[in-house]
Amino acid sequence: GLGDVYKRQIAYSTEKKYTDRKKKNWFRPDTQYPEMMFDACSEHNQVYEAVREALHIYQMDNDNYGTDRWNPLGELIKPGDNVIIKPNLVMDYNQSNEGTECLFTQPEVVAPIIDYILIALKGEGGIIIGDAPMQECNLEKLLEESGYNEMMEWYRKVGVEIKIVDFRGLTTQIDSKKRIGVRKQTISDNQDGTVIDLADMSQFAKYDKEHLEKMRITNYSPDRLKEHHCPGRHEYFVSNYILNADVVINMPKPKTHRKAGYTAAMKNMVGMNVRKEYLPHHTIGSVAEGGDEYKKKSLLRNIDDKLYDIKNTLEGKERYKAAKFVWYIAGGLKVLGNKVHHDEAEGNWYGNKTISKTIVDLNKILFYADKNGHIHDKIQRKTLNIGDMIISGEKEGPVAPSPKQIGAIIIASNAYIFDMGVGIMMGADATNFPFAEDCKNANESLPLCNYQDDELIYVSNDEKLNNKDIKSVSNELKWKFVPTKGWTKMFI
């Protein structure tokens, strides 16, 4: 893997906007770099340059930079490797109606990484792009409208076959033009996954039966979750594409997130899970009642929780008419509860301690599960995290974000360091986020990061930020994201 020095660094390369999609070959480089396998054929593409520069700033194959031998991913990827690119494809439309550039990983950020993977593979091995977007995402529409299909077609024409795979084993359709209401579930043909039981290695292992039975997934029957998370059993259904990978290039779209505060590299790996009913999102009830769904006790919300459980159970049994009737009542009570209490339900706040444990568990599997899903005490595959923050998302992310122009490509070999570096720059009190606590607890069994926060260093072509550790970055240099409503206390 990458040397120790890389693990303590967060590379930050600057570029302010995406390429013009109306121009021919908009995802290709406009400069014939000496290492390139293919001819430059674009009129203007500064995003490609920004990704290339980020790899350079990160000192990857530094001795050969500027020559035809430069192979920045060569330390990570060897000929014959099976490489997965894991973008964040989340949803095909933005509920804020403010465009998709701030919503999902853009293809022109992925294209240069494909090129450098091909250089490292030297004609042997393969590349797969894969994700499990949200259940109701129309992935075909996303791939066509975003330009991913156009990009893949270009590679086919030059003799490179790259598959795009939908990891989801279940999709849903909402019988409404506004995409709200009852969800009709369909089992898809993509259930190519392995159920992995973390058992006592799970972050949930410390909880008793009563607590585990209170855990919930938004819009899923609680009975299904109980089958997978109960005393002695903590199961996740992980895509075999991920398990069979020698290298995973994790390409998140960092943005604010209602349940997790913000989503970056670690949260992006939720998309390696085949079925959502294995993923605890929050624990019903107030903090005083042992839950983390909301802060204060509320009879109104207790009733609403029970109605949503009924609605979700009816959906799971395909009793859609009855589910729709219950949804109307539950939805009305939810709106009323939000107004009465001036806060959010469904765990959409800084007190949510459940989703972070799910995120950490999945990252343990990413690193320590072998191709058959057996957990080892040594890391099983190599990873690199490359974030698309040319335009990021703030306010009500992840599915209703507003554009935030950052103009950055971010790289870190360690996902915790990536998330910490990005979160600090967003203006989040990241070291006190639930995921940070869970990561540190995880180090006792399956370590995800063995570094102290003040060891983490930014390396950047922004001189004001270059060589600063994350604790010495002044507020003036930070991006100052507007957080989701439930996380304002955790941001500057």
N, C-alpha and C positions, 0 to 999 in steps of 0.2 A: 504493500500500500504506500501511501504518501508518507514522507518523513515527518518526524515529530514537529519540526518548525511549522509545517503547513497547518497542523491541527490547532495551533494557537492563533491563527490569523483569519481575518475576514477581508477578502479583496473587494474593492469598490471602484468600478470603472464608470465614467460618466458619459452619457449621451442623452439628449433631451427629447427626442421623438422617434416614433416608428417610421418606417419607410412608406412611401406613397404606393398603395396597392394597385393604383391604375397604371403604374409603370411596369414594363415587361421585366420578368425575372426579379421582382422586388425583393426576394429573399436571398438573392445571390450577392457575392461581394462585388464592389465596384473597382477594386484594386487587385492586380495580379501578385498576390503575396508569394514569396519564393517557395513556400512549403505546399502550395495548393495542388490538389490532384486534378481539378477542373479549371477551365478558363473562367476568368472574371467576365460577367455578362450582364451587369446591372448598371444603370445610369447613376444611381445614388443609393448607398446603403451604409449609413454610419452605425447602425445597430450591429452589423457584422464586425465592424472595427472595434466597437465597445466590448463585445464578447471576447474577441481575440486579445484585446489589451488587458482584459481582466485575467485571462489565463497567463499573460506575460507578467502582470503585476504580482500574481501568485507564485512567480518564480518556477513555473512548470517547464522542465527541460531548458533551463535558463542558458546553459552553455551553447545550445544550438539555435537560440532565437535569432531571427534574421537570416537564416540559411535555409536551403532546401531540405535539411535534415531535421528541422524543428518538429518535434512530436510531443506536444504538451501533455497529451493523455497517455503517453507511452509507459509511464511508471504505474499507471492504474490499469491499463488495458493491454492484453497480450494477444498476438495472432491466435485465432481459434476461439476466443472468448464469446460467450453469449451475453450481449449487452442490452439492458432495458433502459429506455428513456422514460421517465415517469413525470409527465407534465401535470399541471393542475387544470383540469378541464371542467370542473364543477357544474356548469349550467350553460345552456345555449342562449339564454337571454338574461338581461339584467333587470331585476324587479324595480330598480330605481329609474329605469328608462334613460340611463346616462351612458349607454354604450358598453361594448364588451372588451374594449382595450384594457379596462381596469379589472376585468372579471376573471379571465383565464390566461394561461401562459401562451404568449403569441408565437406563431410559427417562425417568424424571422429571428427569434432568439434561439429556437431549436435548431435551425438550419446549420449554423456554424459548428454547433456541437456534433451534429451528424458528420460533417466533413472531417472533424478532428478524430472522431471515433474511427472513421474509415481509414484515416492515415495510420492509426494505431493498430488496426486489425490486419492491415497489409493483405487484404483479399481473403482472409480466413476468418470464419466466425459469422455472427449475424447481429442485426439491430432490430429491436421491436419497440415501438412506441405504445404504451398502454396506460390505462387509468380506469377507475370505477367512478365516473361522475355521479352526481345525485340521481336518485332513482327515476325522477321524472324528466331528466335531461334528454333532449332529442339529439343524440350524438351525431347522427348523420347530418342533421341541419348545421350543427356547430362546425363540423369538419369542412363542410362545403362553404359556408358563409365566411369562415375565418381565414381560409386560404390553405389549410392543412392539406386538403385533397390536391390542390394545384401544386403544392410543394412536393408531395409524394409522386405525382405524375412526372415532374421534372426529373426526379431521381430514377424513376423507371426508364425514362428515355435515355439516360446515360448509363444504364445497365446495373443500377443498384435497386434491389428489391427490399423495401422496408415495410413491414406489416404494422398497421395500427390496430390495436386490439382493445375491445371493450371488456373489461374484467367483470362486469356486473353479471350476477346470476339471476337477478330479479330486477325488473323495471316496472314503473307504475305510470298510469295515465290518469289525468284528472279530467273529469267530465265537465269542463268549464273553460270558456275562452280566457278567463282571467287566471286560470290555473290555480284556483283555490277550491277547497272542498274535499270530497271523498276520492280516495285513491284506489283505482282498480289495479291489482297486482298481476303481473305476468312473469312466469318462470321463463328465463331465456335459455338459449343453447350454450351459454358461456360459463357453465358451472364447472370450469376446469380449475378446481382448487383443492386444498388439503385442510382439514380441520386440525388445528393445533391447540392442544391443551397445555397452557402454562402452569396450571395447578398452583402449587405454593410459590412459584416464581412470579406470579401475577401481582400487580399493584393492588388488586382487589382481595388478595388472599387473607388480609387481616380482618375483613369484615365478616360478621356473623350472618346467619340465614335471614334474620329479620331485616337487616340493612340491605342485603343483596336483593331481596324481594321488592324493595322500594325503588330499585334502579329502573330507569325507563329510557326508551328511544322514541324521539318524536315521530308520531304517525306509525308506530308499530305496536302490535299486540304484546302486552306485558308477559303473556304466557310463553311466547317464543323466547324472550330474553332469559327467563328463568331456567330454560332447558340448558343454556350455555354458560350461565354464571350462577353457580350455587356452591355451597361449601365443598371444597376439594376439587372443583372443576371451573376452569376459566378458559373457554374455547373461543378461537377466532378462525374464520374460514378464509384462508389466504390463497391468492391466485398462484397457480403453479408456474406461471410465467415469471413471477418474482422469485419463487423458490429455486427455479432452474437457472436463474441468472448468475453469472460470475461477477458482473459489475452492474450496479444500479446507478444511473445518473438521475438524481432527483432534481426536478426543475419546477419548483413552486412559484406561485404568484403571490408574494406576500401582501396581505391586506388585513384590515380589521375583521374580527369574527365575534359574533354575538355570544357564543358559548365559551370560547377559549381566549377571548381578548384580542388575539391576533393569530393569524395562520401563516406559517412559513414552512421550513423544511420538515420538521417533525410531524406537524399536523397533515402535511401533504401525503404522508404514508398511510393515512386512513384509506386512501384510494387504492391500496393493494388488497383490500378486503372484498371478497366476492359477494357476501350477503350482509346487509346492514343490521339484521336482527342479532348479530353477534357483538354489536358495538354500543355499550352503555354510554348515554349522553348526559344524563343528570339523575338525581335521586329525588323523588317526589317529597313534597312537604317543606316546611320552613327549617331554618337552621336549628331552632329550638326543638323541633320534632325529629332531629337526626337526618334531615334532608338537606339539599343544597339547591332546590329549585328557585326559592326566593327567600328573602330575609325574615319577614315578620309572619307570625301565625295568622291564618285567615280561614274562617269557615267558608267564605265564598270560594276561595281557591281550592280548598279541600273537596268541595262539591264538584268543582270544575275538573279537578284531577280524576275523580271517579267517572265523570261523564266521558272524558277523553279516553280513559281505559276501556269503557264500554264501546265507544266509537271505533277505536283501534282493533278491539277484539272482533267486532262485527265485520270490519273490513277484512280481517284475516280469515274469516269464515265465508267471505264473499257475499255477505248479506248487505248489499250496498244501499238499498232503499232505507232500511232501518238505520244504517250508519249515517246516512245523509240527514235524517231527521234528528238524530242525537247531535250531529256536528253543528247544526243550526243553533241549538240551545247552548252547547259547550262554547262555541265561538263567541256568542253574545256575552256569556259570563266572563270569558277571557278578556274581552275588550273592557267590560265593566270593572273587572279586577285590576287591570292595568291603570285605569283612571282613578280608582279609589285609592290604590296603594302607591301611585306615582312611580312604579317600577315595572320590570318585565317578569313574566313567568317563564316556564320551560327551561330554567337554568341559564337564562341569557343575562348573566351578571358575574361580577368578579368573585363571588362566593362559590361558584361551581367548581367542586373538587373531583367531579366524576370524569368529565371528558379528558382531563389531563392524564388520568390513569390509563384510559383506553389508548391514548396517543403513545404513552411511554411503553405500554405492553406491545403495541404493534412495532415499535422501533426495536424492542428486544428481539422480536421474531425476525425482523429484517436482518439483523446482525448475526444472531446466534442459531437460527433454524437452518438445518441442512436441506438438501433438495427433497428429502422425504418428510420434512417437517419435524425432525427430531432436534431437540435443543442441546447445544454443546456449550462448553465454557470458553471456547475460542471463536473468534469472529469467522463467519463462513463466506462472506462475500464483500467485495470492495464497493465503496460508495463515494460519490462526490455530489455536492449540492450547489446548484447554479440557479440563482433567483432572477426572475424577470421583474425589475422595478423601474423600467423606463416610464411606464405609467402604472401606478399602484392604486389601491382602493382604500378609501376611508369611510367613516360614518357607518352605515348599517350593512357591513359585510357579514358573511361572504357572498350572499346572493342578491343583495341590493346595495352594492357599494357605489360611492361617488368617486370620480377620477381624482387622483392625487399625482401630479407630475413630479416624479423624483429624478428621473434621468439616471438610473443606475443599473448596472449588472453586478450582482453580489455572488461571491464564491467562498465556500468553506468546505473543508473535507469532513468536518464533524457537524452533524445536524444540530446538536445542542448549541455549539458555538455560533453557527449560522443564525439560529433563532434568537440567541442572546444579543448578538451584534445588531441584527435587524430591529429587534424590539427596543433596544436602547435608543437607536437612531429615530425610531418612530415617536419616541417620547414616552414609552411605557416604562413603568417601574418593573422591568422584566425579571430582575433577580428575585423579586418577591411574588412572581406569578406561580400558580399551582404547579405548572409543568416543571418549573425549576426545582421546586421542592421534591417532586416525584422523581426527577432525574437523579438528584443527589441520593435519594433513598434507594434507587435502583442500583447504584454503584456497589451496594453490599452484596448483590447476587450476580447480576448481569450488567456490568458497567456500560454506560452510554457516554460518559465524559468524566475523565479523571483530572480535570484542570480547574484551578481556582479562577473565579470570574476576573480578577484583576490581572491575570496572565494573558487575557485575550486582547489581541492587537489588531487594529485596522491598518491595512496597507492599501494605499489609494493614490490615484493620480490627482486627487484633490489634496493639495499640499496642506490645507488647514486641518485635514483629518489624518493624514499619513503618519503612521507610527505612534498613534495615540492608543492607549488602552481604553477599554470601554468605560471605565469609571472616571476618566479625566476629560471626556468629551463634554464641552460646555453646552448649555441649553440653546445658545445662539446657533450652534452648528447642527442641531437636531432638526428633523423634518416636521415635527409637531403635527402628527396625525390627529384628526378629530375622531375619537373612539366611538364605538356603539354606545347606546344610551346606558347600558348596564355596567360599563367599564370606565366611566369618566374619572372615578376616584383613583384609578391605577395609571393615569396618563398625566403628563405635565400640561 
